[in-house]
Amino acid sequence: MKASLIEKLVIYTIFIIFSFTCILPLIAIISISFSNEMDIALKGYRLIPHQIDLSGYAFVLKKPMMILNAYKISFIVCALGTALSIFIVSGIAYSLSRHDFKLRKQLSFYVFFIMLFNGGLVPWYMLIAKYLGLKDSIWVLILPYLAGPWFILVLRTFMRKIPIELIESCKIDGANEFKIYFMVVLPLSKSGLAAIGLFILLQYWNDWWLSLLFIEKDGMIPLHSMLYIIMGDIQFLTNSYLIPSTIGSTDMPRESSRMAMAVLAAGPMLCVFPFFQEYFAKGLTMGMLKN
């Protein structure tokens, strides 16, 4: 009993230390975002700011309507993209999980092949911008990520855990394929859908380069691309010859504004993650196991 208690104590201590080291960078980012630029320059990074200074947030939120509009675009893209992507990915994964599907092997090879190889950036850009005409539209931020091959393969493995006898019994009772899919398969795959849905949501939320490629209208730029542009402006002003004469290197909130942008970008996802935590580990581990 005593040896078992000591082992548990050692294991818990290790995990507590590991968890603290994982949380430490987040605490440092938040602390630096509320720090004064002069304190950062003189005393370096601190876990607790020497004095609270909101100049970094004031610089980033100098045009609040622009940031709010970027948030709106990101929320729309994440909501539509995640819902459509889960529907498409789950449909393909369910088809590939059925052993009686004749084209299962061919389609699985196709999905695996496009996960390793693609047509190249230039043909892909020409297809989307020239032939499909999606440039400067909300759909150009959604459609390229709808059917992720890795998500399909993971969810396919998860859906293989559903007993085929259950599906056959539903057929005997008169249910068609669509009813089986919506009424039986999707509810049983709730944990797998939640895990994959979280990854898809993060993919849409963290994306910034699609808008840099295809969006030229100011009102269509999502949050991460807007913050990327602001960061580029900060870097330009920092390295510019204007600094010594007009702004001053210590007046520009360089580090605090960068960390403020990181907080603004990561904040919504930190609020969303706890709702997926119940299903995340179960859905991901079961989806990774080979059947």
C-alpha positions as CSV (number, residue, x, y, z in Angstrom):
1,M,0.0,0.0,0.0
2,K,2.8,2.4,0.9
3,A,4.7,1.6,-2.3
4,S,1.6,2.1,-4.4
5,L,1.0,5.5,-2.7
6,I,4.6,6.6,-3.4
7,E,4.3,5.5,-7.1
8,K,1.0,7.5,-7.5
9,L,2.6,10.5,-5.8
10,V,5.6,10.4,-8.2
11,I,3.3,10.0,-11.2
12,Y,1.0,12.8,-10.2
13,T,4.0,15.1,-9.5
14,I,5.4,14.4,-12.9
15,F,2.1,15.2,-14.6
16,I,1.6,18.3,-12.6
17,I,5.1,19.6,-13.6
18,F,4.4,18.7,-17.2
19,S,1.0,20.4,-17.1
20,F,2.6,23.5,-15.6
21,T,5.3,23.6,-18.3
22,C,2.5,23.4,-20.9
23,I,0.6,26.3,-19.4
24,L,3.7,28.4,-18.7
25,P,4.0,29.8,-22.3
26,L,0.4,30.9,-22.3
27,I,0.8,32.7,-19.0
28,A,3.9,34.4,-20.4
29,I,2.1,35.5,-23.6
30,I,-0.8,37.0,-21.5
31,S,1.7,38.7,-19.2
32,I,3.8,40.2,-22.0
33,S,0.6,41.5,-23.7
34,F,-0.2,43.6,-20.6
35,S,3.4,44.7,-20.0
36,N,5.0,48.1,-20.8
37,E,7.4,48.1,-23.7
38,M,10.1,49.9,-21.7
39,D,9.9,47.2,-18.9
40,I,10.2,44.5,-21.5
41,A,13.3,46.2,-23.0
42,L,15.0,46.7,-19.6
43,K,13.9,43.7,-17.6
44,G,13.0,41.1,-20.2
45,Y,10.0,38.8,-20.2
46,R,8.2,38.2,-16.9
47,L,5.4,35.9,-15.8
48,I,3.9,38.8,-13.8
49,P,4.0,42.2,-15.5
50,H,5.8,44.9,-13.6
51,Q,3.0,47.3,-14.3
52,I,-0.2,46.9,-16.3
53,D,0.0,48.6,-19.7
54,L,-2.7,48.3,-22.4
55,S,-0.7,50.0,-25.1
56,G,-0.3,46.8,-27.0
57,Y,-4.0,46.2,-27.2
58,A,-4.6,49.9,-27.9
59,F,-2.3,49.6,-30.9
60,V,-3.9,46.5,-32.3
61,L,-7.5,47.7,-31.6
62,K,-6.8,51.2,-33.0
63,K,-9.5,50.5,-35.6
64,P,-11.9,48.4,-33.7
65,M,-14.5,48.0,-36.5
66,M,-11.9,46.5,-38.7
67,I,-11.0,43.9,-36.1
68,L,-14.7,43.2,-35.3
69,N,-15.4,42.7,-39.0
70,A,-12.4,40.3,-39.2
71,Y,-13.9,38.4,-36.3
72,K,-17.2,38.2,-38.1
73,I,-15.6,36.8,-41.2
74,S,-13.7,34.2,-39.2
75,F,-16.8,33.1,-37.3
76,I,-18.8,32.8,-40.5
77,V,-16.0,30.8,-42.2
78,C,-15.5,28.5,-39.2
79,A,-19.3,27.9,-38.7
80,L,-20.1,27.1,-42.3
81,G,-16.8,25.4,-43.1
82,T,-16.9,23.1,-40.0
83,A,-20.5,22.1,-40.6
84,L,-20.1,21.4,-44.3
85,S,-16.8,19.7,-43.8
86,I,-18.1,17.3,-41.1
87,F,-21.0,16.4,-43.3
88,I,-18.8,15.6,-46.3
89,V,-16.0,14.0,-44.4
90,S,-18.4,11.8,-42.4
91,G,-20.2,10.7,-45.6
92,I,-17.1,9.7,-47.3
93,A,-15.7,8.0,-44.2
94,Y,-18.9,6.0,-43.7
95,S,-18.8,4.8,-47.3
96,L,-15.2,3.7,-46.9
97,S,-16.0,1.9,-43.7
98,R,-18.6,-0.3,-45.3
99,H,-17.0,-3.7,-46.3
100,D,-19.8,-4.2,-48.9
101,F,-19.0,-1.1,-50.8
102,K,-17.4,-2.3,-54.1
103,L,-15.2,0.8,-54.8
104,R,-14.0,0.9,-51.2
105,K,-10.3,0.0,-52.0
106,Q,-10.1,2.3,-55.0
107,L,-11.6,5.3,-53.2
108,S,-9.4,4.7,-50.2
109,F,-6.3,4.6,-52.4
110,Y,-7.4,7.9,-54.0
111,V,-7.9,9.6,-50.6
112,F,-4.5,8.3,-49.4
113,F,-2.8,9.4,-52.7
114,I,-4.1,13.0,-52.6
115,M,-2.9,13.2,-49.0
116,L,0.6,12.7,-50.2
117,F,0.6,14.4,-53.6
118,N,-1.3,17.4,-55.1
119,G,-1.4,19.2,-58.4
120,G,0.8,22.1,-57.3
121,L,0.1,25.7,-56.1
122,V,-0.1,27.4,-59.5
123,P,-2.7,25.0,-61.1
124,W,-4.7,25.1,-57.9
125,Y,-4.7,28.9,-57.9
126,M,-5.7,29.0,-61.5
127,L,-8.6,26.6,-60.9
128,I,-10.0,28.5,-58.0
129,A,-9.4,32.1,-59.2
130,K,-9.9,31.8,-62.9
131,Y,-12.1,28.8,-63.7
132,L,-14.2,28.6,-60.6
133,G,-14.3,32.4,-60.1
134,L,-14.2,32.2,-56.3
135,K,-11.8,35.1,-55.8
136,D,-12.9,37.7,-53.3
137,S,-15.8,35.5,-52.0
138,I,-16.5,33.9,-48.7
139,W,-16.5,30.4,-50.4
140,V,-12.8,30.7,-51.3
141,L,-12.0,30.5,-47.6
142,I,-14.3,27.4,-47.1
143,L,-14.2,25.1,-50.1
144,P,-10.4,24.2,-50.2
145,Y,-10.6,22.6,-46.8
146,L,-13.9,20.7,-47.1
147,A,-12.6,17.2,-47.6
148,G,-9.4,16.7,-45.7
149,P,-7.9,13.3,-46.5
150,W,-6.4,12.8,-43.0
151,F,-9.8,13.5,-41.4
152,I,-11.5,11.0,-43.7
153,L,-9.1,8.2,-42.9
154,V,-9.3,8.8,-39.1
155,L,-13.1,8.9,-39.1
156,R,-13.3,5.9,-41.4
157,T,-11.3,3.9,-38.9
158,F,-13.6,5.1,-36.1
159,M,-16.7,4.1,-38.0
160,R,-15.4,0.6,-38.6
161,K,-16.0,0.0,-34.9
162,I,-19.8,0.2,-35.5
163,P,-21.0,-3.5,-35.7
164,I,-22.2,-4.5,-39.2
165,E,-24.9,-6.5,-37.5
166,L,-26.5,-3.3,-36.3
167,I,-26.6,-1.9,-39.8
168,E,-28.0,-5.2,-41.2
169,S,-30.7,-5.2,-38.5
170,C,-31.7,-1.7,-39.5
171,K,-32.0,-2.8,-43.1
172,I,-34.3,-5.7,-42.1
173,D,-36.5,-3.2,-40.3
174,G,-36.9,-1.3,-43.5
175,A,-34.4,1.6,-43.0
176,N,-32.7,2.9,-46.1
177,E,-29.0,3.9,-46.3
178,F,-29.7,7.6,-45.6
179,K,-31.8,6.8,-42.5
180,I,-29.2,4.4,-41.2
181,Y,-26.5,7.1,-41.7
182,F,-28.4,9.9,-40.0
183,M,-30.2,8.0,-37.3
184,V,-27.7,5.3,-36.4
185,V,-24.2,6.0,-37.6
186,L,-23.9,9.7,-36.8
187,P,-25.2,9.4,-33.2
188,L,-22.8,6.4,-32.5
189,S,-19.9,8.4,-34.0
190,K,-20.5,11.4,-31.8
191,S,-17.1,11.3,-30.1
192,G,-15.2,10.8,-33.4
193,L,-17.1,13.6,-35.0
194,A,-16.3,15.9,-32.1
195,A,-12.6,15.2,-32.3
196,I,-12.5,15.6,-36.0
197,G,-14.7,18.7,-35.8
198,L,-12.3,20.3,-33.4
199,F,-9.4,19.8,-35.8
200,I,-11.4,21.1,-38.7
201,L,-12.5,24.1,-36.6
202,L,-8.9,24.9,-35.7
203,Q,-7.8,24.5,-39.4
204,Y,-10.4,27.1,-40.5
205,W,-9.7,29.4,-37.5
206,N,-5.9,29.4,-37.9
207,D,-5.9,29.8,-41.7
208,W,-4.4,33.0,-42.9
209,W,-2.8,32.3,-46.3
210,L,-6.0,31.6,-48.3
211,S,-7.1,35.2,-47.8
212,L,-3.6,36.5,-48.7
213,L,-3.9,34.5,-52.0
214,F,-7.5,35.1,-53.0
215,I,-8.9,38.1,-51.0
216,E,-8.3,41.7,-52.1
217,K,-11.4,43.3,-50.5
218,D,-10.8,44.8,-47.1
219,G,-14.2,43.7,-45.8
220,M,-13.5,40.0,-46.5
221,I,-10.2,39.6,-44.6
222,P,-10.5,37.1,-41.7
223,L,-8.9,37.6,-38.3
224,H,-5.6,35.8,-38.6
225,S,-4.9,37.5,-41.9
226,M,-5.7,40.9,-40.5
227,L,-3.4,40.3,-37.5
228,Y,-0.7,39.1,-40.0
229,I,-1.0,42.4,-41.9
230,I,-0.8,44.4,-38.6
231,M,2.3,42.4,-37.6
232,G,3.9,43.2,-41.0
233,D,3.2,46.9,-40.4
234,I,4.8,46.7,-37.0
235,Q,7.8,45.1,-38.4
236,F,8.1,47.7,-41.2
237,L,7.8,50.6,-38.7
238,T,10.3,49.0,-36.4
239,N,12.9,48.6,-39.2
240,S,12.0,51.9,-40.9
241,Y,14.1,55.0,-40.9
242,L,11.1,56.8,-39.5
243,I,11.7,55.3,-36.0
244,P,14.4,57.6,-34.8
245,S,12.8,60.8,-36.0
246,T,9.1,60.5,-35.3
247,I,8.0,57.4,-33.4
248,G,10.9,56.3,-31.2
249,S,11.9,52.7,-30.7
250,T,10.7,52.6,-27.1
251,D,7.3,54.1,-27.9
252,M,6.3,51.5,-30.4
253,P,4.6,48.6,-28.5
254,R,6.3,45.9,-30.6
255,E,6.5,42.9,-28.2
256,S,3.3,43.7,-26.3
257,S,1.3,44.2,-29.5
258,R,2.5,40.9,-30.9
259,M,1.5,39.1,-27.8
260,A,-1.8,40.9,-27.7
261,M,-2.5,39.7,-31.2
262,A,-1.7,36.1,-30.1
263,V,-4.2,36.5,-27.2
264,L,-6.9,37.9,-29.5
265,A,-6.3,35.0,-32.0
266,A,-6.2,32.2,-29.5
267,G,-8.9,33.4,-27.0
268,P,-12.0,32.1,-28.8
269,M,-10.5,28.7,-29.3
270,L,-9.5,28.4,-25.7
271,C,-13.2,29.0,-24.8
272,V,-14.4,26.4,-27.4
273,F,-12.0,23.6,-26.5
274,P,-13.6,22.6,-23.1
275,F,-16.8,21.7,-24.9
276,F,-15.0,19.2,-27.0
277,Q,-12.8,17.8,-24.2
278,E,-15.3,15.1,-23.2
279,Y,-15.1,13.4,-26.6
280,F,-11.7,14.5,-27.9
281,A,-9.5,11.8,-26.4
282,K,-11.9,9.0,-26.9
283,G,-12.6,9.9,-30.5
284,L,-9.0,10.5,-31.5
285,T,-7.6,7.3,-29.9
286,M,-10.3,5.1,-31.3
287,G,-9.9,6.6,-34.7
288,M,-6.2,5.9,-34.7
289,L,-6.5,2.3,-33.8
290,K,-6.3,-0.1,-36.7
291,N,-9.3,-2.4,-37.0
